Amino acid sequence: MQSQLFSIILLGGGLLLFDQYLFSGFVAAFKNKRIVGHRLFRLGYTLFSLTSIAGTICSIYLNLPVGVRAGFLMVFFVLMIMKVAFLPFMLADDIRRFIARSRPKRQTKTKPHAIPRSEFLMKAGLATGIVPLAGIGMGILAGAYDYRVRKQNLYLPNLPKAFDGLTIGQISDIHSGSFYNKKGVLGGVEMLLGQKPDVIFFTGDLVNERTDEMHGYQDIFKKVKAPLGVFSILGNHDYGDYYKKWPSLTDKKKNLDNLILTHKNMGWDLLLNENRRLKIGNEDIGILGCQNWGELTRFPKYGKMEPTIKGTEDLPVNLLLSHDPSHWRAQILPHYPQIDVMFSGHTHGMQFGVRTEHFQWSPVEYVYKEWAGIYYEGHQQLYVNVGYGFLGFPGRVGILPEITIFTLRSANNPLLQKV
């Protein structure tokens, strides 16, 4: 506990000193502007800095609501990009001034209206810092519908040979209430269907708050079909819990009933703490769908695993759809070894970060241990899809909307084999 407190003090103090150092450069850039040198301006800057730092530290070390944590972390990392871009100009100016002070003074003539070198460097630094922010703005607009297909082999030693080579498509977190470009949405659906998966999974959050958000998009997602079926589940946003203006509980229930009917109208098999048997020839595997269960604050726990697994005891492989990846470590790993693979979404990768073939990072990793891609624990696996749509800010930067195509392999994972 003492070591953690020391780390917090060290981190907070270091970030505050860093901010105050950069503030001196900001003042130098606009030293002719009275407001910049005013005591109230400095006080406001310091209070903003303290709030940002305190919020970021609390987001890392405390169990705040995920939306609050995500907001603080997003603001912190976006501002940090600008600060890091500004820093080299600050250091260059400090080095220049140190060298100038160490030399003998000489009389120099300053040209009328010339910008002092410190002021020029600081303004150049601020302009450079704005460039990545502008890039983020462009990325938001360009990334919203820039769907990417990610392919993943799933190795299952107990998989019946009849299922070897079966392909599964997964999309998650549609959030239809955020869309503003039907053509872009349709393009992603066509990209999914172009992969011709045998089965398709949808892992929750069809809407943001209300079922009527699907008006205008139901016909698009009705096109999502597969030879062996489309299986779906609910996410935390689908229950209407976040809409505060329901006239009555009856209206809220009707909204959920309409959402369930929407899945049916699209031809999707919605699994509500239940399972299906997927059959090829004389062989079966289990497709299980659990309602939302989130370990973190604010997220509902409607999921019940006992009815979800009922009747699957004889199946060689069980594939679980569960929206929130925290469910995997909290319940599935310790209590349900019969679950071979869990398919999730929910995190969106915070719609901000870096994701390449061999490296990925997002501020959301300080909230979720498993937040994007494939994870292994013993014989069990989890895949987290970063989502089809978006929520909050209208787009994505670095963490692009995802369509996942899995190929089932009846074999041990060669990457996990001991040499």
C-alpha atoms as one frame of an Amber mdcrd trajectory, in Angstrom:
protein
   0.000   0.000   0.000   2.818   2.404   0.909   4.701   1.617  -2.297   1.546
   2.272  -4.341   0.997   5.598  -2.553   4.609   6.544  -3.252   4.138   5.660
  -6.936   0.988   7.812  -7.105   2.729  10.796  -5.492   5.750  10.388  -7.763
   3.607  10.073 -10.897   1.314  12.962  -9.988   4.181  15.238  -8.974   6.150
  14.436 -12.113   3.187  15.122 -14.404   2.392  18.400 -12.627   6.011  19.619
 -12.910   6.013  18.625 -16.590   2.838  20.649 -17.168   4.242  23.694 -15.386
   7.423  23.476 -17.457   5.389  23.435 -20.674   3.282  26.329 -19.400   6.388
  28.523 -19.277   6.845  27.847 -22.989   3.219  28.716 -23.691   3.692  32.031
 -21.879   6.852  32.717 -23.918   4.925  32.154 -27.145   2.327  34.761 -26.228
   4.203  37.013 -23.833   2.759  40.109 -25.504  -0.765  38.980 -24.621  -1.745
  40.317 -21.204  -4.220  37.541 -20.435  -1.499  34.863 -20.670   0.545  36.504
 -17.936  -2.438  37.129 -15.674  -2.515  35.332 -12.331  -6.039  33.987 -12.954
  -4.962  32.444 -16.272  -2.113  30.591 -14.545  -4.487  29.497 -11.774  -6.992
  28.177 -14.324  -4.260  26.282 -16.173  -3.003  24.756 -12.917  -6.497  23.690
 -11.833  -7.150  22.093 -15.233  -3.800  20.317 -15.025  -4.517  19.045 -11.499
  -7.987  17.812 -12.505  -6.639  16.001 -15.560  -3.802  14.367 -13.618  -5.991
  13.417 -10.647  -8.649  11.971 -12.947  -6.072   9.953 -14.841  -4.497   8.546
 -11.667  -7.921   7.691 -10.222  -8.824   5.984 -13.513  -5.761   3.750 -13.197
  -5.907   2.940  -9.492  -9.608   3.207  -8.537 -12.704   1.352  -9.711 -14.456
   4.351 -11.271 -17.370   3.912 -13.702 -15.901   2.844 -17.017 -17.340   5.800
 -18.936 -15.653   8.233 -16.536 -12.377   6.325 -16.691 -12.465   6.249 -20.474
 -13.157   9.990 -20.632 -10.247  10.943 -18.370  -7.833   8.596 -20.134  -8.864
   9.808 -23.583  -8.359  13.483 -22.656  -5.046  12.722 -20.972  -3.528  10.819
 -23.889  -4.775  13.230 -26.566  -3.263  16.170 -24.662  -0.076  14.193 -24.053
   0.403  13.797 -27.814   0.356  17.568 -28.176   2.681  18.081 -25.197   5.242
  15.552 -26.439   5.265  17.257 -29.855   5.847  20.633 -28.133   8.605  19.355
 -25.799  11.544  19.258 -28.298  11.045  22.963 -29.048  11.118  23.769 -25.332
  14.351  21.817 -24.881  15.900  23.394 -27.983  15.114  26.875 -26.682  16.523
  26.085 -23.226  19.745  24.799 -24.806  19.939  27.892 -27.005  19.485  30.195
 -24.028  22.059  28.299 -21.955  24.637  28.643 -24.736  23.785  32.317 -25.201
  24.271  33.027 -21.488  27.629  31.293 -21.402  29.016  33.474 -24.211  30.320
  37.058 -23.771  27.568  39.628 -24.340  27.647  41.487 -27.644  25.663  44.449
 -28.851  23.193  43.315 -31.514  20.646  45.246 -33.456  17.149  43.890 -33.511
  15.171  44.419 -36.662  11.898  46.268 -36.216   8.915  43.910 -35.736  11.232
  40.873 -35.563   9.965  37.963 -33.458  12.434  37.070 -30.646  13.905  33.624
 -31.114  12.296  32.179 -27.955   8.875  33.379 -29.063   9.411  31.969 -32.557
  10.458  28.531 -31.234   7.514  28.378 -28.849   4.997  29.286 -31.561   6.569
  26.738 -33.894   6.282  24.136 -31.132   2.605  24.888 -30.538   1.922  24.701
 -34.271   3.683  21.323 -34.387   1.653  20.108 -31.417  -1.586  21.014 -33.183
  -0.653  18.866 -36.209  -1.265  15.470 -34.493  -4.520  16.819 -33.053  -5.617
  17.749 -36.564  -4.583  14.267 -37.665  -6.764  12.787 -34.935  -9.682  14.894
 -36.174  -9.181  13.612 -39.708  -8.844  10.087 -38.382 -12.174  10.346 -36.604
 -13.930  11.138 -39.855 -11.953   8.691 -42.010 -11.935   5.813 -39.507 -15.643
   5.612 -38.687 -16.501   3.306 -41.609 -13.030   2.028 -42.514 -13.907  -1.613
 -41.838 -11.081  -4.117 -41.639 -11.276  -7.902 -41.935  -9.139  -9.715 -39.372
  -8.579 -13.448 -39.783  -7.915 -15.787 -36.884  -7.415 -19.563 -36.661  -9.009
 -21.215 -33.638  -7.272 -24.467 -32.717  -9.499 -26.915 -30.842  -8.056 -30.394
 -30.198 -11.512 -31.838 -29.388 -13.172 -30.369 -32.486 -14.962 -33.064 -34.540
 -13.360 -33.524 -37.945 -16.627 -32.553 -39.656 -16.101 -28.995 -38.330 -12.460
 -28.687 -39.365 -12.227 -25.681 -41.679 -15.608 -24.233 -40.637 -15.567 -20.421
 -40.857 -17.265 -18.072 -38.393 -17.807 -14.356 -38.950 -18.093 -12.066 -35.939
 -19.318  -8.494 -35.662 -20.047  -6.664 -32.438 -21.194  -3.319 -31.021 -23.173
  -1.979 -33.962 -24.540   0.996 -31.958 -26.970   1.953 -34.714 -27.950   5.169
 -32.917 -24.509   6.623 -33.685 -24.521   6.021 -37.462 -24.789   8.882 -39.953
 -23.763   7.184 -43.214 -25.977   4.333 -44.483 -23.746   3.727 -47.483 -20.748
   3.244 -45.210 -22.677   0.832 -42.960 -23.850  -1.190 -45.980 -20.278  -1.356
 -47.243 -19.218  -3.126 -44.049 -22.079  -5.622 -44.316 -21.118  -6.393 -47.916
 -17.509  -6.862 -46.807 -18.638  -9.402 -44.189 -20.817 -11.305 -46.668 -17.989
 -11.272 -49.204 -16.003 -13.497 -46.835 -18.797 -16.119 -47.100 -18.630 -17.400
 -43.512 -20.504 -20.601 -42.645 -21.837 -19.106 -39.390 -22.057 -15.528 -38.096
 -21.966 -14.314 -34.475 -23.162 -10.917 -33.267 -21.924 -10.217 -29.748 -24.196
  -7.437 -28.509 -24.989  -3.709 -28.395 -27.263  -3.362 -31.400 -28.362   0.105
 -30.193 -27.224   2.865 -27.839 -30.406   3.353 -25.797 -33.636   2.627 -27.706
 -34.817   0.072 -30.244 -36.145   2.739 -32.628 -32.510   3.607 -33.427 -32.648
   0.592 -35.747 -35.228   2.300 -37.986 -33.502   2.735 -41.299 -30.827   0.128
 -40.512 -32.865  -3.038 -39.952 -33.077  -3.689 -43.696 -29.289  -3.340 -43.992
 -28.512  -5.818 -41.209 -31.254  -8.139 -42.401 -28.835  -8.942 -45.225 -26.472
 -10.540 -42.673 -27.085 -14.227 -43.266 -25.023 -17.422 -43.274 -25.676 -21.028
 -44.373 -25.603 -22.398 -40.818 -27.263 -19.396 -39.191 -26.654 -16.091 -37.453
 -26.497 -16.249 -33.651 -26.736 -13.122 -31.515 -26.773 -11.910 -27.922 -27.579
  -8.706 -26.047 -25.036  -6.165 -24.801 -25.273  -3.771 -21.878 -26.742  -0.977
 -24.066 -29.546  -3.137 -25.449 -31.655  -3.289 -22.271 -32.580   0.412 -22.270
 -30.921   0.917 -18.864 -29.123   4.088 -19.970 -32.220   5.893 -21.245 -33.505
   8.053 -18.385 -36.807   9.204 -19.911 -38.928   6.045 -19.904 -42.490   7.073
 -18.894 -42.828   3.757 -17.032 -41.232   0.376 -16.534 -43.835  -1.000 -18.938
 -42.458   1.253 -21.694 -38.924   0.122 -20.944 -39.982  -3.541 -21.123 -41.799
  -2.905 -24.400 -38.616  -1.408 -25.806 -36.688  -4.563 -24.923 -39.437  -6.752
 -26.368 -39.201  -4.755 -29.601 -35.435  -5.218 -29.652 -35.854  -8.970 -29.289
 -38.400  -8.855 -32.119 -35.911  -6.901 -34.248 -33.384  -9.741 -33.960 -36.120
 -12.167 -35.034 -37.181  -9.962 -37.964 -33.575  -9.873 -39.198 -33.437 -13.671
 -39.057 -30.949 -13.731 -36.191 -31.212 -16.427 -33.515 -31.026 -14.414 -30.273
 -29.693 -16.492 -27.375 -30.902 -15.402 -23.931 -29.029 -17.576 -21.423 -29.541
 -20.585 -23.683 -27.764 -22.695 -26.267 -28.090 -24.370 -29.637 -26.492 -27.426
 -31.190 -24.700 -26.782 -34.445 -24.842 -29.993 -36.464 -22.778 -31.203 -39.429
 -23.455 -34.790 -40.413 -23.570 -36.811 -37.220 -21.397 -34.389 -35.233 -22.480
 -31.549 -32.927 -20.849 -28.613 -31.168 -22.459 -26.088 -28.828 -23.267 -22.436
 -29.539 -24.046 -20.784 -26.197 -25.376 -17.270 -25.640 -25.228 -15.557 -22.259
 -26.951 -12.277 -21.465 -24.761  -9.355 -20.422 -22.530  -9.908 -17.413 -19.948
  -7.236 -16.591 -17.593  -7.354 -13.641 -16.973  -3.595 -13.559 -19.151  -0.921
 -11.949 -22.307   0.198 -13.755 -22.637  -2.757 -16.116 -25.618  -5.088 -15.602
 -25.354  -8.714 -14.607 -28.266 -10.329 -16.422 -26.194 -13.303 -17.520 -26.778
 -16.678 -15.904 -24.399 -19.423 -16.899 -26.235 -22.407 -15.424 -29.187 -22.259
 -17.855 -26.751 -21.235 -20.598 -24.719 -24.468 -20.324 -27.663 -26.771 -19.534
 -27.739 -29.758 -21.876 -24.254 -29.220 -23.310 -22.481 -31.763 -21.094 -22.046
 -34.302 -23.910 -20.691 -31.839 -26.491 -16.969 -31.983 -27.398 -16.685 -28.216
 -28.017 -18.653 -25.261 -26.635 -18.441 -21.752 -28.103 -19.797 -19.007 -25.828
 -21.079 -15.595 -26.895 -20.823 -13.139 -23.984 -20.637  -9.401 -24.604 -18.292
  -8.193 -21.846 -14.766  -9.718 -21.841 -14.450  -9.260 -18.058 -16.914 -12.168
 -17.779 -14.181 -14.529 -19.013 -11.705 -13.990 -16.179 -14.334 -13.414 -13.476
 -16.541 -16.463 -14.087 -15.659 -18.567 -17.115 -12.040 -19.403 -16.305 -12.590
 -20.360 -12.651 -15.968 -22.104 -12.971 -16.675 -23.265 -16.537 -13.801 -25.273
 -18.003 -16.187 -26.742 -20.599 -16.182 -23.404 -22.455 -13.529 -23.696 -25.154
 -13.810 -20.240 -26.724 -15.635 -17.095 -25.613 -16.479 -14.376 -28.158 -16.859
 -10.810 -26.839 -16.909  -7.133 -27.804 -17.795  -4.174 -25.566 -14.412  -2.393
 -25.256 -14.339  -0.760 -28.742 -10.578  -0.573 -28.116 -11.734   2.863 -26.853
 -11.792   3.754 -30.596  -8.336   5.237 -30.045  -4.879   3.708 -30.058  -2.453
   1.715 -32.181  -3.101  -1.718 -33.633  -0.750  -3.574 -35.968  -0.118  -7.246
 -36.634   2.399  -7.557 -33.789   1.607  -4.642 -31.489  -1.460  -3.004 -30.008
  -2.014  -0.293 -27.423  -4.963   1.761 -26.260  -5.792   3.616 -23.042  -8.520
   1.015 -22.539  -5.863  -1.493 -21.458  -5.774   0.354 -18.120  -9.444  -0.573
 -17.694  -9.649  -4.061 -19.245  -6.999  -6.760 -19.060  -8.386  -8.316 -22.251
  -9.542  -5.675 -24.716  -8.729  -6.668 -28.338  -7.816  -9.836 -30.194  -7.050
 -13.357 -28.979  -6.189 -14.430 -25.430  -5.249 -17.851 -24.036  -5.471 -19.339
 -20.562  -4.776 -23.059 -20.361  -7.024 -24.783 -22.920  -9.512 -21.887 -22.987
  -9.548 -18.955 -25.390 -11.148 -15.519 -25.575 -11.516 -13.269 -28.599 -12.437
  -9.589 -28.171 -13.780  -7.849 -31.275 -13.255  -4.036 -31.126 -16.624  -3.337
 -32.708 -18.449  -2.460 -35.901 -19.837   0.922 -34.859 -18.860   3.689 -32.482
 -20.120   5.443 -29.383 -19.208   8.763 -27.789 -17.055  10.510 -30.358 -18.126
   9.873 -33.976 -15.291   7.805 -35.338 -12.088   5.918 -34.676  -8.373   6.679
 -34.564  -5.991   3.745 -34.980  -8.471   1.152 -33.658 -10.554   0.624 -36.784
 -13.980  -1.086 -37.011 -13.585  -4.841 -37.199 -15.046  -7.820 -39.033 -13.487
 -11.019 -37.724 -13.317 -14.277 -39.689 -12.396 -17.384 -37.692 -11.394 -20.738
 -39.124 -11.847 -23.713 -36.807  -8.966 -26.193 -36.782  -9.150 -29.670 -35.288
  -5.616 -29.591 -33.888  -3.399 -28.258 -31.117  -2.268 -24.668 -31.492   1.238
 -24.838 -33.000   2.129 -21.465 -31.453   1.498 -22.796 -27.963   3.289 -26.104
 -28.366   6.371 -26.651 -26.224   9.568 -26.973 -28.188
